Amino acid sequence: MAVLPEGMTIELAINKKTKELCWHISCSEEYIKRTMVSILEDRIERAEIALPLCKHTKRQYRLTKLLNAMKHLKQQCISELNVLEGNK
């Protein structure tokens, strides 16, 4: 069986309607935040590479606006993650 990332759990259950065996997969909020930060870092890196390549001002404006929003969201997720880790 595969090893799950820290923060994920799988439980066996029986579906009450179909009476079949099924899986319940759950993630901790900390795992979700760490995953979001990882995805945002990747997207921010891509946007920073693409920004100098934009030739249209409207596209540059939109990409800059998106980049700033992603950076803000990343900082927000990191601060929430720090709060979650501090509560342990």
Residue pairs with C-beta under 8 A, 6 or more apart in sequence:
4 10
5 31
6 31
7 27
7 28
7 30
7 31
7 32
7 34
8 25
8 26
8 27
8 28
8 31
9 25
9 26
9 27
10 23
10 24
10 25
10 26
11 23
11 24
11 26
12 21
12 22
12 23
12 24
13 21
13 22
13 23
13 24
14 20
14 21
14 22
15 21
15 22
29 84
30 81
30 84
30 85
33 77
33 80
33 81
33 84
34 81
36 73
36 77
37 74
37 77
37 78
37 81
40 70
40 73
40 74
40 77
41 74
43 70
44 67
44 70
44 71
44 74
47 63
47 66
47 67
47 70
48 67
50 63
51 60
51 63
51 64
51 67
54 60
54 63
